[in-house]
Amino acid sequence: MSAGKTIFKRIIDKEIPAKIVHEDDLCLAFHDVNPQAPTHVLIIPKREIASLADVTSGDQALLGHLLLTAHSLAKQLELADGYRVVINCGRNGGQTVDHLHLHLLGGRSLGWPPG
Ligand code: AMP
């Protein structure tokens, strides 16, 4: 039964496919289906947390793990020229999937400020 699950929870549960680049006990990383750069990977916790607005101090180790996973993937995906890690939060932040995720973007020069 998948009613009520986010698309990312369905990917975690292997109900729908994704191009997975990393998986461990705490998180999963896979290519974004609509890439905004030559490399665009999403890193998500396996535990369901709706957004950065919903984390607590008890999530400190998990949040560190997600950032360290971004660091490792940047090396694995050969983003030596630089990259960006983004967390969209809430409606004004541009979040469209209610499961916390980090975007790892690289492979081209990225503009600033974001739109
Ligand atoms: P955000 O706008 O920060 O919530 O980012 C959600 C991201 O999820 C977008 O970049 C989407 O392209 C991506 N996305 C949505 N569905 C899938 C999917 N099934 N597989 C991979 N990426 C997805």
Backbone and ligand atoms as CSV (ligand in chain L), in Angstrom:
chain,resi,resn,atom,element,x,y,z
A,1,MET,N,N,0.859,-1.208,0.000
A,1,MET,CA,C,0.000,0.000,0.000
A,1,MET,C,C,0.884,1.242,0.000
A,2,SER,N,N,0.742,2.101,-1.007
A,2,SER,CA,C,1.621,3.254,-1.087
A,2,SER,C,C,0.867,4.575,-0.932
A,3,ALA,N,N,-0.430,4.529,-0.616
A,3,ALA,CA,C,-1.198,5.760,-0.479
A,3,ALA,C,C,-0.587,6.625,0.613
A,4,GLY,N,N,-0.438,7.924,0.319
A,4,GLY,CA,C,0.084,8.844,1.304
A,4,GLY,C,C,1.591,8.938,1.319
A,5,LYS,N,N,2.269,8.034,0.648
A,5,LYS,CA,C,3.724,8.104,0.622
A,5,LYS,C,C,4.177,9.195,-0.331
A,6,THR,N,N,5.278,9.869,0.024
A,6,THR,CA,C,5.886,10.783,-0.937
A,6,THR,C,C,6.597,9.960,-2.008
A,7,ILE,N,N,6.911,10.634,-3.109
A,7,ILE,CA,C,7.641,9.967,-4.193
A,7,ILE,C,C,9.007,9.470,-3.688
A,8,PHE,N,N,9.608,10.202,-2.764
A,8,PHE,CA,C,10.924,9.779,-2.267
A,8,PHE,C,C,10.808,8.564,-1.345
A,9,LYS,N,N,9.739,8.498,-0.552
A,9,LYS,CA,C,9.534,7.308,0.279
A,9,LYS,C,C,9.309,6.086,-0.615
A,10,ARG,N,N,8.662,6.283,-1.726
A,10,ARG,CA,C,8.442,5.170,-2.660
A,10,ARG,C,C,9.767,4.734,-3.299
A,11,ILE,N,N,10.678,5.679,-3.510
A,11,ILE,CA,C,12.008,5.306,-4.017
A,11,ILE,C,C,12.776,4.542,-2.934
A,12,ILE,N,N,12.715,5.021,-1.691
A,12,ILE,CA,C,13.375,4.310,-0.579
A,12,ILE,C,C,12.849,2.880,-0.483
A,13,ASP,N,N,11.563,2.721,-0.619
A,13,ASP,CA,C,10.937,1.390,-0.501
A,13,ASP,C,C,11.048,0.559,-1.780
A,14,LYS,N,N,11.744,1.130,-2.784
A,14,LYS,CA,C,11.999,0.428,-4.056
A,14,LYS,C,C,10.697,0.097,-4.797
A,15,GLU,N,N,9.710,0.933,-4.602
A,15,GLU,CA,C,8.447,0.765,-5.332
A,15,GLU,C,C,8.523,1.405,-6.713
A,16,ILE,N,N,9.372,2.407,-6.849
A,16,ILE,CA,C,9.617,3.011,-8.160
A,16,ILE,C,C,11.129,3.115,-8.354
A,17,PRO,N,N,11.576,3.059,-9.606
A,17,PRO,CA,C,13.017,3.023,-9.852
A,17,PRO,C,C,13.672,4.396,-9.715
A,18,ALA,N,N,14.952,4.363,-9.446
A,18,ALA,CA,C,15.765,5.579,-9.444
A,18,ALA,C,C,17.184,5.147,-9.779
A,19,LYS,N,N,17.949,6.086,-10.313
A,19,LYS,CA,C,19.361,5.817,-10.619
A,19,LYS,C,C,20.164,6.096,-9.354
A,20,ILE,N,N,20.295,5.066,-8.533
A,20,ILE,CA,C,20.913,5.208,-7.213
A,20,ILE,C,C,22.432,5.231,-7.348
A,21,VAL,N,N,23.053,6.209,-6.684
A,21,VAL,CA,C,24.513,6.316,-6.707
A,21,VAL,C,C,25.128,6.002,-5.343
A,22,HIS,N,N,24.303,5.991,-4.302
A,22,HIS,CA,C,24.813,5.672,-2.964
A,22,HIS,C,C,23.645,5.248,-2.085
A,23,GLU,N,N,23.913,4.234,-1.238
A,23,GLU,CA,C,22.912,3.839,-0.239
A,23,GLU,C,C,23.637,3.339,0.985
A,24,ASP,N,N,23.177,3.759,2.169
A,24,ASP,CA,C,23.679,3.195,3.426
A,24,ASP,C,C,22.510,3.133,4.396
A,25,ASP,N,N,22.808,2.869,5.658
A,25,ASP,CA,C,21.716,2.678,6.635
A,25,ASP,C,C,20.869,3.930,6.824
A,26,LEU,N,N,21.495,5.096,6.624
A,26,LEU,CA,C,20.821,6.353,6.962
A,26,LEU,C,C,20.275,7.124,5.774
A,27,CYS,N,N,20.864,6.918,4.594
A,27,CYS,CA,C,20.466,7.763,3.475
A,27,CYS,C,C,20.561,7.054,2.133
A,28,LEU,N,N,19.973,7.718,1.159
A,28,LEU,CA,C,19.962,7.224,-0.213
A,28,LEU,C,C,20.273,8.418,-1.113
A,29,ALA,N,N,21.038,8.185,-2.185
A,29,ALA,CA,C,21.324,9.257,-3.152
A,29,ALA,C,C,21.070,8.735,-4.555
A,30,PHE,N,N,20.443,9.570,-5.358
A,30,PHE,CA,C,20.076,9.144,-6.716
A,30,PHE,C,C,20.013,10.367,-7.625
A,31,HIS,N,N,20.120,10.113,-8.932
A,31,HIS,CA,C,20.088,11.209,-9.896
A,31,HIS,C,C,18.691,11.831,-9.965
A,32,ASP,N,N,18.665,13.167,-10.018
A,32,ASP,CA,C,17.401,13.881,-10.175
A,32,ASP,C,C,16.821,13.579,-11.566
A,33,VAL,N,N,15.512,13.339,-11.617
A,33,VAL,CA,C,14.867,12.993,-12.876
A,33,VAL,C,C,14.797,14.191,-13.830
A,34,ASN,N,N,14.952,15.379,-13.302
A,34,ASN,CA,C,14.890,16.608,-14.110
A,34,ASN,C,C,16.128,17.463,-13.811
A,35,PRO,N,N,17.291,17.011,-14.276
A,35,PRO,CA,C,18.548,17.627,-13.840
A,35,PRO,C,C,18.685,19.086,-14.258
A,36,GLN,N,N,19.196,19.888,-13.317
A,36,GLN,CA,C,19.415,21.315,-13.566
A,36,GLN,C,C,20.888,21.628,-13.831
A,37,ALA,N,N,21.691,20.592,-13.905
A,37,ALA,CA,C,23.127,20.721,-14.185
A,37,ALA,C,C,23.585,19.359,-14.700
A,38,PRO,N,N,24.775,19.292,-15.320
A,38,PRO,CA,C,25.236,17.995,-15.832
A,38,PRO,C,C,25.246,16.900,-14.763
A,39,THR,N,N,25.601,17.273,-13.539
A,39,THR,CA,C,25.433,16.353,-12.401
A,39,THR,C,C,24.410,16.958,-11.456
A,40,HIS,N,N,23.361,16.222,-11.171
A,40,HIS,CA,C,22.326,16.688,-10.237
A,40,HIS,C,C,21.813,15.459,-9.484
A,41,VAL,N,N,22.301,15.348,-8.270
A,41,VAL,CA,C,21.977,14.191,-7.426
A,41,VAL,C,C,21.206,14.680,-6.202
A,42,LEU,N,N,20.257,13.874,-5.758
A,42,LEU,CA,C,19.501,14.158,-4.540
A,42,LEU,C,C,19.964,13.210,-3.445
A,43,ILE,N,N,20.169,13.742,-2.258
A,43,ILE,CA,C,20.577,12.945,-1.099
A,43,ILE,C,C,19.461,13.063,-0.073
A,44,ILE,N,N,18.898,11.933,0.310
A,44,ILE,CA,C,17.735,11.978,1.201
A,44,ILE,C,C,17.943,11.051,2.396
A,45,PRO,N,N,17.447,11.451,3.569
A,45,PRO,CA,C,17.481,10.524,4.703
A,45,PRO,C,C,16.448,9.421,4.485
A,46,LYS,N,N,16.756,8.221,4.967
A,46,LYS,CA,C,15.754,7.149,4.857
A,46,LYS,C,C,14.589,7.398,5.807
A,47,ARG,N,N,14.889,8.026,6.943
A,47,ARG,CA,C,13.813,8.381,7.874
A,47,ARG,C,C,13.013,9.542,7.275
A,48,GLU,N,N,11.728,9.465,7.425
A,48,GLU,CA,C,10.877,10.504,6.837
A,48,GLU,C,C,10.893,11.770,7.701
A,49,ILE,N,N,11.470,12.837,7.119
A,49,ILE,CA,C,11.468,14.169,7.721
A,49,ILE,C,C,10.970,15.087,6.612
A,50,ALA,N,N,9.923,15.845,6.868
A,50,ALA,CA,C,9.277,16.585,5.781
A,50,ALA,C,C,10.173,17.664,5.194
A,51,SER,N,N,10.889,18.391,6.039
A,51,SER,CA,C,11.703,19.504,5.529
A,51,SER,C,C,12.734,19.898,6.565
A,52,LEU,N,N,13.626,20.806,6.175
A,52,LEU,CA,C,14.626,21.299,7.132
A,52,LEU,C,C,13.945,21.994,8.309
A,53,ALA,N,N,12.743,22.515,8.076
A,53,ALA,CA,C,12.017,23.187,9.153
A,53,ALA,C,C,11.573,22.206,10.241
A,54,ASP,N,N,11.628,20.923,9.954
A,54,ASP,CA,C,11.116,19.916,10.886
A,54,ASP,C,C,12.214,19.171,11.647
A,55,VAL,N,N,13.475,19.513,11.422
A,55,VAL,CA,C,14.528,18.795,12.134
A,55,VAL,C,C,14.627,19.311,13.569
A,56,THR,N,N,15.266,18.499,14.417
A,56,THR,CA,C,15.496,18.882,15.811
A,56,THR,C,C,16.970,18.680,16.132
A,57,SER,N,N,17.353,19.060,17.346
A,57,SER,CA,C,18.753,18.874,17.744
A,57,SER,C,C,19.132,17.397,17.732
A,58,GLY,N,N,18.157,16.522,17.871
A,58,GLY,CA,C,18.430,15.088,17.805
A,58,GLY,C,C,18.837,14.611,16.422
A,59,ASP,N,N,18.670,15.443,15.430
A,59,ASP,CA,C,19.023,15.082,14.051
A,59,ASP,C,C,20.430,15.552,13.667
A,60,GLN,N,N,21.185,16.017,14.642
A,60,GLN,CA,C,22.500,16.593,14.337
A,60,GLN,C,C,23.398,15.600,13.598
A,61,ALA,N,N,23.465,14.365,14.094
A,61,ALA,CA,C,24.350,13.380,13.455
A,61,ALA,C,C,23.858,13.041,12.053
A,62,LEU,N,N,22.550,12.917,11.897
A,62,LEU,CA,C,21.996,12.605,10.573
A,62,LEU,C,C,22.298,13.725,9.582
A,63,LEU,N,N,22.124,14.969,10.011
A,63,LEU,CA,C,22.382,16.099,9.111
A,63,LEU,C,C,23.862,16.149,8.729
A,64,GLY,N,N,24.728,15.865,9.680
A,64,GLY,CA,C,26.150,15.804,9.364
A,64,GLY,C,C,26.437,14.688,8.374
A,65,HIS,N,N,25.778,13.571,8.552
A,65,HIS,CA,C,25.974,12.438,7.639
A,65,HIS,C,C,25.540,12.804,6.220
A,66,LEU,N,N,24.453,13.522,6.092
A,66,LEU,CA,C,23.976,13.911,4.756
A,66,LEU,C,C,25.002,14.827,4.077
A,67,LEU,N,N,25.561,15.761,4.833
A,67,LEU,CA,C,26.574,16.664,4.247
A,67,LEU,C,C,27.853,15.911,3.905
A,68,LEU,N,N,28.262,14.989,4.769
A,68,LEU,CA,C,29.461,14.208,4.465
A,68,LEU,C,C,29.236,13.298,3.264
A,69,THR,N,N,28.003,12.847,3.080
A,69,THR,CA,C,27.684,12.050,1.894
A,69,THR,C,C,27.787,12.923,0.642
A,70,ALA,N,N,27.327,14.164,0.726
A,70,ALA,CA,C,27.487,15.093,-0.403
A,70,ALA,C,C,28.966,15.274,-0.722
A,71,HIS,N,N,29.763,15.430,0.309
A,71,HIS,CA,C,31.227,15.581,0.143
A,71,HIS,C,C,31.809,14.362,-0.578
A,72,SER,N,N,31.442,13.170,-0.135
A,72,SER,CA,C,31.975,11.941,-0.753
A,72,SER,C,C,31.506,11.803,-2.195
A,73,LEU,N,N,30.233,12.104,-2.427
A,73,LEU,CA,C,29.693,11.959,-3.783
A,73,LEU,C,C,30.329,12.965,-4.741
A,74,ALA,N,N,30.636,14.155,-4.235
A,74,ALA,CA,C,31.295,15.149,-5.092
A,74,ALA,C,C,32.627,14.608,-5.593
A,75,LYS,N,N,33.330,13.887,-4.730
A,75,LYS,CA,C,34.587,13.249,-5.163
A,75,LYS,C,C,34.299,12.113,-6.131
A,76,GLN,N,N,33.347,11.258,-5.757
A,76,GLN,CA,C,33.013,10.086,-6.585
A,76,GLN,C,C,32.562,10.512,-7.977
A,77,LEU,N,N,31.829,11.616,-8.052
A,77,LEU,CA,C,31.266,12.075,-9.328
A,77,LEU,C,C,32.178,13.090,-10.018
A,78,GLU,N,N,33.374,13.254,-9.461
A,78,GLU,CA,C,34.449,14.038,-10.077
A,78,GLU,C,C,34.058,15.497,-10.306
A,79,LEU,N,N,33.569,16.106,-9.217
A,79,LEU,CA,C,33.181,17.520,-9.280
A,79,LEU,C,C,34.301,18.401,-8.725
A,80,ALA,N,N,35.533,18.100,-9.167
A,80,ALA,CA,C,36.699,18.789,-8.614
A,80,ALA,C,C,36.684,20.285,-8.900
A,81,ASP,N,N,35.975,20.724,-9.940
A,81,ASP,CA,C,35.936,22.149,-10.278
A,81,ASP,C,C,34.948,22.930,-9.422
A,82,GLY,N,N,34.215,22.227,-8.573
A,82,GLY,CA,C,33.271,22.897,-7.686
A,82,GLY,C,C,31.865,22.389,-7.865
A,83,TYR,N,N,31.072,22.678,-6.881
A,83,TYR,CA,C,29.691,22.193,-6.883
A,83,TYR,C,C,28.886,23.005,-5.882
A,84,ARG,N,N,27.596,22.765,-5.864
A,84,ARG,CA,C,26.717,23.462,-4.917
A,84,ARG,C,C,25.807,22.443,-4.250
A,85,VAL,N,N,25.580,22.645,-2.947
A,85,VAL,CA,C,24.632,21.820,-2.191
A,85,VAL,C,C,23.493,22.738,-1.761
A,86,VAL,N,N,22.268,22.344,-2.094
A,86,VAL,CA,C,21.088,23.195,-1.873
A,86,VAL,C,C,20.030,22.404,-1.116
A,87,ILE,N,N,19.408,23.076,-0.154
A,87,ILE,CA,C,18.212,22.518,0.484
A,87,ILE,C,C,17.100,23.541,0.308
A,88,ASN,N,N,16.104,23.207,-0.474
A,88,ASN,CA,C,14.924,24.047,-0.591
A,88,ASN,C,C,13.988,23.720,0.570
A,89,CYS,N,N,13.449,24.746,1.200
A,89,CYS,CA,C,12.602,24.527,2.391
A,89,CYS,C,C,11.318,25.326,2.269
A,90,GLY,N,N,10.215,24.612,2.236
A,90,GLY,CA,C,8.913,25.266,2.246
A,90,GLY,C,C,8.557,25.912,0.917
A,91,ARG,N,N,7.392,26.513,0.888
A,91,ARG,CA,C,6.841,27.047,-0.371
A,91,ARG,C,C,7.736,28.131,-0.956
A,92,ASN,N,N,8.136,29.103,-0.156
A,92,ASN,CA,C,8.980,30.174,-0.686
A,92,ASN,C,C,10.384,29.692,-1.026
A,93,GLY,N,N,10.790,28.602,-0.409
A,93,GLY,CA,C,12.111,28.037,-0.714
A,93,GLY,C,C,12.118,27.175,-1.951
A,94,GLY,N,N,10.940,26.945,-2.528
A,94,GLY,CA,C,10.863,26.164,-3.766
A,94,GLY,C,C,10.795,24.662,-3.556
A,95,GLN,N,N,10.466,24.243,-2.327
A,95,GLN,CA,C,10.387,22.799,-2.063
A,95,GLN,C,C,9.108,22.230,-2.670
A,96,THR,N,N,9.270,21.140,-3.429
A,96,THR,CA,C,8.104,20.519,-4.074
A,96,THR,C,C,7.837,19.096,-3.579
A,97,VAL,N,N,8.815,18.482,-2.940
A,97,VAL,CA,C,8.625,17.133,-2.392
A,97,VAL,C,C,8.826,17.219,-0.877
A,98,ASP,N,N,7.820,16.782,-0.130
A,98,ASP,CA,C,7.845,16.943,1.330
A,98,ASP,C,C,8.608,15.807,2.014
A,99,HIS,N,N,9.841,15.662,1.596
A,99,HIS,CA,C,10.782,14.732,2.245
A,99,HIS,C,C,12.136,15.417,2.130
A,100,LEU,N,N,12.746,15.718,3.265
A,100,LEU,CA,C,14.023,16.448,3.271
A,100,LEU,C,C,14.995,15.894,2.240
A,101,HIS,N,N,15.614,16.799,1.460
A,101,HIS,CA,C,16.589,16.348,0.477
A,101,HIS,C,C,17.617,17.435,0.215
A,102,LEU,N,N,18.841,16.994,-0.055
A,102,LEU,CA,C,19.918,17.880,-0.478
A,102,LEU,C,C,20.098,17.705,-1.974
A,103,HIS,N,N,20.186,18.826,-2.686
A,103,HIS,CA,C,20.557,18.787,-4.102
A,103,HIS,C,C,22.079,18.948,-4.175
A,104,LEU,N,N,22.738,18.063,-4.902
A,104,LEU,CA,C,24.165,18.214,-5.204
A,104,LEU,C,C,24.266,18.501,-6.700
A,105,LEU,N,N,24.708,19.731,-7.019
A,105,LEU,CA,C,24.723,20.204,-8.406
A,105,LEU,C,C,26.146,20.532,-8.831
A,106,GLY,N,N,26.532,20.086,-10.015
A,106,GLY,CA,C,27.858,20.413,-10.509
A,106,GLY,C,C,27.998,20.089,-11.980
A,107,GLY,N,N,29.207,20.330,-12.493
A,107,GLY,CA,C,29.480,20.030,-13.893
A,107,GLY,C,C,29.360,21.233,-14.800
A,108,ARG,N,N,28.974,22.378,-14.236
A,108,ARG,CA,C,28.960,23.632,-14.992
A,108,ARG,C,C,29.116,24.768,-13.983
A,109,SER,N,N,29.382,25.959,-14.488
A,109,SER,CA,C,29.445,27.133,-13.622
A,109,SER,C,C,28.024,27.521,-13.234
A,110,LEU,N,N,27.794,27.689,-11.940
A,110,LEU,CA,C,26.437,27.954,-11.428
A,110,LEU,C,C,26.293,29.431,-11.092
A,111,GLY,N,N,25.200,30.025,-11.515
A,111,GLY,CA,C,24.982,31.442,-11.275
A,111,GLY,C,C,24.628,31.743,-9.830
A,112,TRP,N,N,24.812,33.011,-9.455
A,112,TRP,CA,C,24.419,33.482,-8.122
A,112,TRP,C,C,23.977,34.922,-8.233
A,113,PRO,N,N,22.938,35.410,-7.606
A,113,PRO,CA,C,22.084,34.658,-6.689
A,113,PRO,C,C,21.117,33.745,-7.413
A,114,PRO,N,N,20.559,32.740,-6.712
A,114,PRO,CA,C,19.554,31.869,-7.331
A,114,PRO,C,C,18.268,32.655,-7.557
A,115,GLY,N,N,17.427,32.151,-8.417
A,115,GLY,CA,C,16.176,32.850,-8.743
A,115,GLY,C,C,15.192,32.862,-7.601
L,1,AMP,P1,P,12.571,20.405,-4.512
L,1,AMP,O1,O,11.950,21.309,-5.539
L,1,AMP,O2,O,13.717,20.994,-3.772
L,1,AMP,O3,O,11.522,19.818,-3.587
L,1,AMP,O4,O,13.212,19.206,-5.334
L,1,AMP,C1,C,12.523,18.067,-5.702
L,1,AMP,C2,C,13.315,17.420,-6.786
L,1,AMP,O5,O,12.884,16.082,-6.942
L,1,AMP,C3,C,13.168,18.080,-8.166
L,1,AMP,O6,O,14.445,18.517,-8.619
L,1,AMP,C4,C,12.601,16.970,-9.025
L,1,AMP,O7,O,13.106,16.993,-10.349
L,1,AMP,C5,C,13.022,15.727,-8.274
L,1,AMP,N1,N,12.216,14.542,-8.495
L,1,AMP,C6,C,10.874,14.434,-8.442
L,1,AMP,N2,N,10.484,13.167,-8.663
L,1,AMP,C7,C,11.621,12.444,-8.864
L,1,AMP,C8,C,11.892,11.074,-9.140
L,1,AMP,N3,N,10.908,10.174,-9.267
L,1,AMP,N4,N,13.182,10.695,-9.283
L,1,AMP,C9,C,14.187,11.599,-9.167
L,1,AMP,N5,N,13.999,12.899,-8.904
L,1,AMP,C10,C,12.732,13.322,-8.747
